[in-house]
Amino acid sequence: MAAYGRPSLRDLFDEAPTPHIAHPPETHHLEFYLATDGSFRESGGGLGAVIQTRDGQRVARLSRPQNCPDNNVAEYRALHLGLDVLAARSPADARIGVLLDHDDLAANVNASVLAGRGTQQHHDISIPGPTGLHWRGIRNRLRDFADVRAARIASDRNPAHPLANAPSQYAHVGDEPARCVLPRVPDPETQIPPPSRSNRGAGD
């Protein structure tokens, strides 16, 4: 489950904007959530990722040191890594929510998803040059899932942020065993509101 006192990835996703794509009113229809972050420092940066099921069960946490030429490459590399791990630990038809604190990357992911569906849309995809190979890998991974939506969150709310910025402090994270955790199946007769709405009164 999510750590005590911290919102689950689904909670964060429900409260965040999803550029170019209408926000899903029933987020329990997404099975997995992935938060990633990349850090760039001349002394050495890192990549971080957190994966949870919709009910807050942890699938994986990743924290890896990584020397990247700039912040853009770090962000794209982190998402590429997270999608690779999620693809290996989830069913082929999984529906996922992605949380990113890089605005352009979130917009590019959603624009790419729309283009892949053949949806008529007019959102340009502009990729920083050095990230090209990682963007190709990201696009290939996006096709592995039944549905993908990316949301923008602030870096101070991104649970992958400390994993990317202090990989030396999270060296133990990589020792976690690889496992595939499936979310609990909700009762089809039960209407489940998104977490941000479930505890609100009628007048809120």
Backbone as numpy.savetxt, mean C-alpha at the origin, in Angstrom:
# Nx Ny Nz CAx CAy CAz Cx Cy Cz
-3.22 -8.77 14.64 -4.06 -7.58 14.64 -3.19 -6.34 14.64
-3.79 -5.20 14.43 -3.05 -3.95 14.44 -2.54 -3.67 15.84
-1.40 -2.98 15.93 -0.83 -2.65 17.23 -1.80 -1.78 18.02
-1.82 -1.99 19.34 -2.75 -1.24 20.20 -2.49 0.25 20.06
-3.57 1.00 19.90 -3.45 2.45 19.82 -3.10 2.99 18.46
-2.85 2.11 17.49 -2.52 2.56 16.15 -3.62 2.12 15.18
-3.98 2.96 14.24 -5.01 2.55 13.28 -4.49 1.46 12.36
-5.37 0.57 11.96 -4.99 -0.44 10.98 -4.82 0.23 9.63
-4.21 -0.49 8.70 -4.04 0.06 7.35 -5.39 0.34 6.71
-6.37 -0.51 6.99 -7.70 -0.27 6.43 -8.28 1.04 6.96
-8.09 1.32 8.26 -8.57 2.59 8.83 -7.92 3.77 8.10
-6.60 3.69 7.92 -5.88 4.77 7.26 -6.35 4.95 5.82
-6.55 3.83 5.13 -6.99 3.89 3.74 -8.38 4.53 3.64
-9.25 4.18 4.57 -10.62 4.68 4.51 -10.68 6.19 4.66
-9.72 6.76 5.37 -9.72 8.20 5.61 -8.93 8.98 4.56
-8.29 8.30 3.62 -7.36 8.97 2.70 -7.96 9.12 1.31
-7.57 10.17 0.58 -8.04 10.33 -0.80 -7.36 9.32 -1.73
-8.11 8.90 -2.75 -7.58 7.99 -3.76 -7.61 8.73 -5.10
-6.50 9.35 -5.51 -6.51 10.20 -6.70 -6.96 9.47 -7.96
-7.80 10.14 -8.74 -8.31 9.67 -10.03 -9.38 8.59 -9.93
-9.51 7.94 -8.78 -10.48 6.85 -8.62 -11.41 7.21 -7.47
-12.71 7.06 -7.69 -13.66 7.33 -6.62 -13.36 6.42 -5.42
-13.44 7.01 -4.24 -13.12 6.24 -3.04 -14.15 5.15 -2.83
-13.71 3.90 -2.55 -14.68 2.82 -2.38 -15.53 3.02 -1.13
-16.86 2.94 -1.23 -17.69 3.12 -0.05 -17.69 1.92 0.87
-17.25 0.75 0.40 -17.24 -0.47 1.20 -15.84 -1.05 1.17
-14.98 -0.55 2.05 -13.59 -0.96 1.97 -13.38 -2.40 2.41
-14.39 -3.03 3.06 -14.20 -4.43 3.44 -14.17 -5.34 2.21
-14.50 -4.81 1.03 -14.40 -5.61 -0.19 -12.95 -5.74 -0.67
-12.05 -4.95 -0.11 -10.63 -5.12 -0.39 -10.07 -6.10 0.63
-9.28 -7.07 0.16 -8.81 -8.11 1.08 -7.49 -7.76 1.78
-6.62 -7.00 1.09 -5.30 -6.71 1.64 -4.99 -5.23 1.50
-4.14 -4.75 2.43 -3.67 -3.36 2.39 -2.15 -3.37 2.51
-1.52 -2.53 1.70 -0.06 -2.44 1.64 0.37 -0.99 1.80
1.21 -0.71 2.78 1.80 0.62 2.95 3.29 0.51 2.67
3.82 1.41 1.84 5.26 1.39 1.55 5.85 2.79 1.68
7.15 2.83 1.88 7.87 4.10 1.93 9.33 3.84 1.58
9.95 4.82 0.97 11.38 4.75 0.66 12.06 6.00 1.16
13.26 5.87 1.67 14.01 7.03 2.17 15.33 7.16 1.42
15.72 8.40 1.22 16.99 8.69 0.56 17.85 9.53 1.47
19.07 9.07 1.69 20.08 9.83 2.43 21.42 9.52 1.81
22.29 10.51 1.79 23.64 10.26 1.26 24.38 9.23 2.08
24.02 9.14 3.36 24.67 8.15 4.22 24.03 6.78 4.10
22.97 6.69 3.28 22.29 5.41 3.10 20.84 5.49 3.52
19.95 5.08 2.65 18.53 5.13 2.94 17.97 3.75 3.18
16.67 3.59 2.93 16.06 2.30 3.17 14.70 2.18 2.52
14.16 0.96 2.56 12.84 0.65 2.04 12.02 0.03 3.15
10.75 0.41 3.25 9.88 -0.16 4.26 8.54 -0.54 3.66
7.93 -1.58 4.20 6.60 -2.00 3.75 5.89 -2.73 4.88
4.58 -2.51 4.94 3.73 -3.20 5.90 2.53 -3.74 5.12
2.20 -5.01 5.34 1.06 -5.64 4.67 0.14 -6.21 5.72
-1.15 -5.89 5.61 -2.17 -6.43 6.51 -3.37 -6.92 5.73
-4.13 -7.82 6.34 -5.43 -8.17 5.81 -6.42 -7.08 6.19
-7.63 -7.15 5.64 -8.62 -6.11 5.92 -9.01 -6.06 7.39
-8.86 -7.20 8.11 -9.20 -7.21 9.53 -7.99 -6.96 10.43
-6.91 -6.45 9.86 -5.77 -6.00 10.66 -4.74 -7.05 10.98
-4.87 -8.26 10.45 -3.84 -9.28 10.68 -2.59 -8.95 9.86
-1.45 -9.09 10.48 -0.20 -8.79 9.78 0.18 -9.93 8.84
0.47 -9.58 7.61 0.99 -10.53 6.63 2.51 -10.44 6.58
3.04 -9.20 6.58 4.49 -9.02 6.50 4.87 -7.61 6.92
6.09 -7.47 7.42 6.74 -6.16 7.60 8.13 -6.30 7.00
8.55 -5.29 6.28 9.85 -5.31 5.61 10.61 -4.04 5.94
11.88 -4.18 6.23 12.74 -3.02 6.45 14.12 -3.38 5.92
14.52 -2.70 4.84 15.78 -3.05 4.20 16.61 -1.81 3.91
17.88 -1.84 4.26 18.75 -0.73 3.85 18.90 -0.73 2.34
18.98 0.45 1.76 19.06 0.54 0.30 19.69 1.87 -0.08
20.71 1.81 -0.89 21.32 3.04 -1.41 20.65 3.39 -2.73
19.90 4.47 -2.71 19.18 4.92 -3.90 19.73 6.26 -4.35
19.70 6.55 -5.65 20.25 7.82 -6.13 19.41 9.04 -5.75
18.12 8.84 -5.48 17.28 9.96 -5.06 16.02 9.42 -4.41
15.19 10.34 -3.90 14.00 9.94 -3.17 12.98 9.25 -4.06
12.85 9.70 -5.32 11.88 9.08 -6.22 12.18 7.60 -6.42
13.45 7.29 -6.68 13.83 5.89 -6.87 13.53 5.08 -5.61
13.79 5.67 -4.43 13.51 4.96 -3.18 12.03 4.65 -3.05
11.17 5.61 -3.38 9.72 5.38 -3.25 9.23 4.31 -4.23
9.68 4.38 -5.47 9.25 3.39 -6.46 9.80 2.01 -6.13
11.05 1.97 -5.65 11.64 0.69 -5.29 10.88 0.05 -4.13
10.48 0.86 -3.16 9.75 0.34 -2.00 8.41 -0.26 -2.42
7.70 0.43 -3.31 6.42 -0.10 -3.78 6.62 -1.38 -4.58
7.64 -1.40 -5.41 7.95 -2.61 -6.19 8.20 -3.79 -5.25
8.99 -3.56 -4.22 9.28 -4.61 -3.24 8.00 -5.09 -2.55
7.19 -4.14 -2.07 5.98 -4.50 -1.36 5.01 -5.29 -2.23
4.85 -4.89 -3.49 3.96 -5.60 -4.39 4.48 -7.00 -4.70
5.80 -7.15 -4.83 6.38 -8.47 -5.06 6.04 -9.42 -3.91
6.20 -8.94 -2.68 5.95 -9.78 -1.51 4.46 -10.09 -1.39
3.61 -9.08 -1.60 2.17 -9.31 -1.50 1.69 -10.29 -2.57
2.23 -10.17 -3.78 1.83 -11.09 -4.86 2.18 -12.53 -4.51
3.29 -12.72 -3.80 3.72 -14.07 -3.44 2.92 -14.65 -2.27
2.24 -13.78 -1.52 1.56 -14.23 -0.29 0.05 -14.00 -0.32
-0.52 -13.83 -1.49 -1.96 -13.59 -1.59 -2.53 -14.33 -2.78
-3.83 -14.58 -2.79 -4.46 -15.22 -3.95 -4.35 -14.35 -5.20
-4.43 -14.97 -6.35 -4.26 -14.24 -7.61 -5.38 -13.22 -7.84
-6.55 -13.45 -7.24 -7.67 -12.55 -7.48 -7.87 -11.56 -6.33
-6.83 -11.30 -5.56 -6.94 -10.41 -4.41 -7.23 -8.97 -4.85
-8.00 -8.27 -4.03 -8.27 -6.84 -4.22 -7.51 -6.11 -3.13
-6.69 -5.12 -3.53 -5.79 -4.52 -2.56 -5.90 -2.99 -2.54
-5.62 -2.45 -1.36 -5.48 -1.00 -1.19 -4.03 -0.69 -0.88
-3.48 0.32 -1.55 -2.08 0.70 -1.38 -2.02 2.08 -0.75
-1.20 2.25 0.27 -1.05 3.53 0.95 0.35 4.07 0.70
0.41 5.30 0.17 1.68 5.92 -0.21 1.70 7.37 0.27
2.88 7.84 0.67 3.00 9.26 1.02 3.70 10.05 -0.08
3.77 9.46 -1.26 4.34 10.12 -2.44 3.17 10.39 -3.40
2.75 11.67 -3.50 1.53 12.02 -4.23 1.57 11.57 -5.69
2.67 11.84 -6.39 2.74 11.50 -7.81 2.69 9.99 -8.02
3.32 9.23 -7.15 3.32 7.78 -7.29 1.90 7.23 -7.10
1.18 7.73 -6.11 -0.20 7.29 -5.90 -1.06 7.60 -7.12
-0.89 8.81 -7.66 -1.67 9.18 -8.85 -1.29 8.31 -10.05
-0.01 8.02 -10.21 0.43 7.18 -11.33 -0.11 5.76 -11.22
-0.14 5.22 -10.00 -0.67 3.87 -9.82 -2.14 3.83 -10.23
-2.93 4.77 -9.76 -4.36 4.75 -10.09 -4.61 5.02 -11.57
-3.84 5.92 -12.15 -3.99 6.18 -13.59 -3.64 4.93 -14.40
-2.62 4.20 -13.97 -2.23 2.98 -14.66 -3.31 1.91 -14.54
-3.92 1.80 -13.35 -5.00 0.84 -13.14 -6.18 1.15 -14.05
-6.54 2.43 -14.14 -7.64 2.83 -15.01 -7.31 2.52 -16.47
-6.09 2.81 -16.89 -5.69 2.54 -18.27 -5.73 1.04 -18.56
-5.32 0.24 -17.59 -5.34 -1.21 -17.78 -6.72 -1.78 -17.92
-7.71 -1.10 -17.33 -9.09 -1.56 -17.45 -9.73 -1.12 -18.76
-9.03 -0.26 -19.50 -9.61 0.28 -20.72 -10.60 1.39 -20.44
-10.55 1.92 -19.21 -11.45 3.00 -18.84 -11.01 4.29 -19.52
-11.95 5.00 -20.09 -11.59 6.28 -20.71 -11.19 7.25 -19.62
-9.99 7.73 -19.69 -9.50 8.66 -18.68 -8.43 9.55 -19.31
-8.22 10.68 -18.69 -7.31 11.68 -19.24 -6.24 12.07 -18.23
-5.76 11.11 -17.51 -4.74 11.37 -16.49 -3.38 10.97 -17.04
-2.50 11.93 -17.14 -1.15 11.65 -17.64 -0.35 10.89 -16.59
0.51 10.01 -17.06 1.43 9.30 -16.19 2.83 9.81 -16.50
3.43 10.45 -15.53 4.76 11.01 -15.70 5.71 10.33 -14.73
6.66 9.59 -15.26 7.56 8.78 -14.45 8.96 9.39 -14.44
9.54 9.67 -13.26 10.93 10.14 -13.22 11.86 9.14 -13.89
12.76 9.63 -14.73 13.61 8.76 -15.55 14.27 7.60 -14.83
14.98 7.83 -13.72 15.70 6.72 -13.07 14.81 5.63 -12.50
13.49 5.87 -12.42 12.59 4.88 -11.83 11.98 3.95 -12.87
12.39 4.10 -14.14 11.74 3.39 -15.23 11.61 1.89 -15.05
12.71 1.21 -14.71 12.67 -0.24 -14.56 11.76 -0.65 -13.40
11.77 0.13 -12.33 10.91 -0.20 -11.20 9.45 0.06 -11.54
9.18 1.11 -12.31 7.81 1.36 -12.74 7.31 0.22 -13.61
8.17 -0.32 -14.47 7.77 -1.45 -15.30 7.40 -2.64 -14.42
8.21 -2.90 -13.40 7.90 -3.98 -12.48 6.62 -3.73 -11.70
6.40 -2.48 -11.28 5.17 -2.13 -10.57 3.96 -2.38 -11.45
4.02 -1.94 -12.70 2.88 -2.12 -13.61 2.59 -3.61 -13.84
3.64 -4.40 -13.96 3.44 -5.84 -14.12 2.75 -6.44 -12.90
3.16 -5.99 -11.72 2.55 -6.50 -10.49 1.11 -6.03 -10.35
0.80 -4.82 -10.77 -0.57 -4.32 -10.66 -1.54 -5.22 -11.42
-1.05 -5.81 -12.51 -1.90 -6.69 -13.31 -2.15 -8.03 -12.62
-1.37 -8.34 -11.58 -1.53 -9.61 -10.88 -2.76 -9.63 -9.98
-3.32 -8.46 -9.68 -4.40 -8.38 -8.71 -5.73 -8.07 -9.41
-6.82 -8.50 -8.76 -8.15 -8.25 -9.34 -8.50 -6.78 -9.32
-8.05 -6.06 -8.30 -8.33 -4.62 -8.21 -7.28 -3.98 -7.33
-6.90 -2.77 -7.68 -5.91 -2.01 -6.91 -6.39 -0.57 -6.84
-6.30 0.01 -5.66 -6.53 1.44 -5.48 -5.41 1.97 -4.60
-4.86 3.11 -4.97 -3.81 3.73 -4.17 -4.35 4.97 -3.48
-4.01 5.13 -2.22 -4.44 6.28 -1.43 -3.21 7.06 -0.97
-3.40 8.37 -0.82 -2.33 9.24 -0.34 -2.49 9.48 1.16
-1.40 9.26 1.90 -1.40 9.55 3.32 -0.18 10.39 3.66
-0.24 11.07 4.78 0.90 11.87 5.24 2.00 10.94 5.73
3.24 11.36 5.56 4.36 10.49 5.94 4.35 10.18 7.44
3.88 11.12 8.27 3.88 10.85 9.71 2.78 9.87 10.13
1.90 9.52 9.18 0.88 8.50 9.46 1.18 7.19 8.75
2.25 7.17 7.98 2.59 5.98 7.21 3.37 5.01 8.10
2.81 3.83 8.40 3.53 2.89 9.27 4.80 2.32 8.64
4.97 2.50 7.32 6.20 2.04 6.68 7.32 3.07 6.82
6.98 4.29 7.23 7.96 5.39 7.29 9.14 5.08 8.22
8.91 4.67 9.48 10.06 4.37 10.34 10.88 3.18 9.83
10.22 2.22 9.19 10.95 1.06 8.67 11.91 1.46 7.56
11.52 2.47 6.77 12.38 2.94 5.68 13.46 3.87 6.17
13.17 4.66 7.19 14.10 5.69 7.64 15.12 5.21 8.66
14.84 4.09 9.31 15.80 3.58 10.29 15.93 2.06 10.16
16.37 1.59 8.97 16.43 0.14 8.78 17.38 -0.56 9.75
18.40 0.13 10.25 19.33 -0.50 11.19 18.64 -0.84 12.50
17.58 -0.10 12.84 16.84 -0.37 14.08 15.81 -1.49 13.91
15.54 -1.85 12.65 14.51 -2.85 12.38 15.09 -4.06 11.65
16.35 -4.35 11.91 16.99 -5.48 11.23 16.26 -6.79 11.54
15.67 -6.89 12.73 14.98 -8.12 13.13 13.71 -8.37 12.32
13.16 -7.32 11.69 11.91 -7.46 10.95 12.04 -8.47 9.82
13.18 -8.47 9.16 13.38 -9.37 8.03 13.46 -10.84 8.43
13.54 -11.12 9.75 13.63 -12.50 10.21 12.27 -13.16 10.37
11.20 -12.39 10.17 9.86 -12.96 10.33 9.63 -14.03 9.25
9.00 -15.15 9.60 8.77 -16.21 8.60 7.80 -15.76 7.52
8.04 -16.18 6.29 7.12 -15.88 5.19 5.84 -16.67 5.40
4.71 -15.99 5.27 3.44 -16.68 5.46 2.35 -15.98 4.67
1.35 -16.74 4.32 0.19 -16.21 3.62 -0.97 -16.20 4.61
-1.46 -15.04 4.94 -2.57 -14.89 5.88 -3.78 -14.41 5.11
-4.86 -15.18 5.18 -6.08 -14.78 4.47 -7.01 -14.04 5.41
-7.68 -13.00 4.92 -8.62 -12.27 5.78 -9.83 -13.13 6.08
-10.44 -12.84 7.23 -11.68 -13.53 7.57 -12.76 -13.12 6.59
-13.62 -14.05 6.22 -14.69 -13.79 5.26 -15.89 -13.21 6.01
-16.32 -11.99 5.65 -17.48 -11.42 6.34 -18.76 -12.13 5.96
-19.71 -12.13 6.88 -21.03 -12.72 6.61 -21.71 -11.91 5.51
-22.10 -12.55 4.39 -22.70 -11.80 3.28 -24.00 -11.11 3.65
-24.67 -11.57 4.74 -25.92 -10.96 5.15 -25.70 -9.73 6.01
-24.46 -9.51 6.43 -24.17 -8.40 7.32 -23.62 -7.22 6.54
-24.19 -6.05 6.73 -23.69 -4.83 6.12 -22.58 -4.28 7.00
-21.37 -4.18 6.44 -20.22 -3.73 7.22 -19.79 -2.36 6.73
-20.03 -1.31 7.51 -19.59 0.02 7.07 -18.09 0.17 7.21
-17.48 1.06 6.45 -16.06 1.33 6.64 -15.80 1.75 8.07
-14.60 1.50 8.62 -14.34 1.76 10.04 -14.56 3.21 10.44
-14.34 4.15 9.52 -14.51 5.55 9.89 -15.97 5.91 10.07
-16.88 5.05 9.58 -18.30 5.35 9.68 -19.03 4.44 10.66
-18.37 3.37 11.09 -19.06 2.35 11.86 -19.50 2.84 13.23
-18.78 3.82 13.82 -19.10 4.27 15.17 -19.70 5.66 15.22
-20.13 6.16 14.08 -20.69 7.49 14.04 -22.19 7.44 14.29
-22.68 8.44 15.00 -24.11 8.56 15.23 -24.80 9.11 14.00
-26.12 9.07 14.02 -26.89 9.52 12.85 -26.67 10.98 12.54
-26.35 11.76 13.56 -26.19 13.20 13.33 -24.78 13.61 12.99
-23.83 12.66 12.93 -22.44 13.02 12.65 -22.24 13.35 11.18
